[in-house]
Amino acid sequence: MYQQRIVIDGLQYCNWDREYFQTLKASGITAVHATMVYHENARETLSRFAEWNLRFEQNADLIMPVYSMADIETAKAEGKVGIFFGAQNCSPIEDEIGLIEVMRQQGLLIMQLTYNNQSLLATGCYEKNDTGITRFGQQVIEEMNRVGMIVDMSHSAERSTLEAIDLSSRPICISHANPSFAHDALRNKSNTVIKALAERGGLLGFSLYPFHLPNGSQCSLNDFCQMIAKTADMVGIDHLGIGSDLCLNQPQEVLEWMRNGRWSKAMNYGEGSASNSGWPDALPWFCGSAGMENIYNGLMSHGFSESEAGKILGDNWFNFLQQGLKPIS
């Protein structure tokens, strides 16, 4: 049954090359939300689109771009992996609200309002004081709603996230984070946030990044599925998905770019430390091409039906995106 499912990974930033595209295809994943930028400005973001255009040209037998849910259905039918784009920061729009529609027309389907730090729009999860959504942020949310760009609050602080959920006229996502009850990391989300997200029709993508997991790199498949089951008991299964936050085969300088960008002279270690500054060890059961199928089978061993496991592995993402990506005329 897994092979027949639409399987969507709601966030990856792996080393995108042909070998990895072959692994994705072998994994049975139908579509991946690929991070296009972290701290890049508008001009640099356009270059990232150009780089992806070349990847699509050179690997047309394996991958295809996704601009709508019809493209995901086409990818499934043709045995390819659909790639849809998101930004982990609001830097691509700089301080110009008109660039939201420009980036959406290029194919940027999802945008985080912050990446850990305070932005022009909202407060990141590493700031001491959370001042909520700014005046510009309110207008950006309204414009994102209008053009059909998904608001993502994965790296945002509590008040800002709750305000975004309330201000947005369309459901938002937290594409890659886990509940704080499973692991008390700054990036993880409280029960209050998760309940508010679900009540407004939003979606939470569970992260496989070890710094966000119970027991870190020692997190077992059983631990991971128990976390999902407890969350499902709290808010139901219709608002849960997977956003693995997988960063396979990326060098150390990519990790440093994610954490530091251009904003800091001092080295920032995110949820690592000076003595633990590298990539965390990968989960052995989520390596290679079997990871998503392992989760699918693990969920069923925890009492989920095939249909329920299928919702979490992809159907919920599909339905959420189908509703949220249509522009408001």
Disulfide bonds with the S-S distance in Angstrom:
none
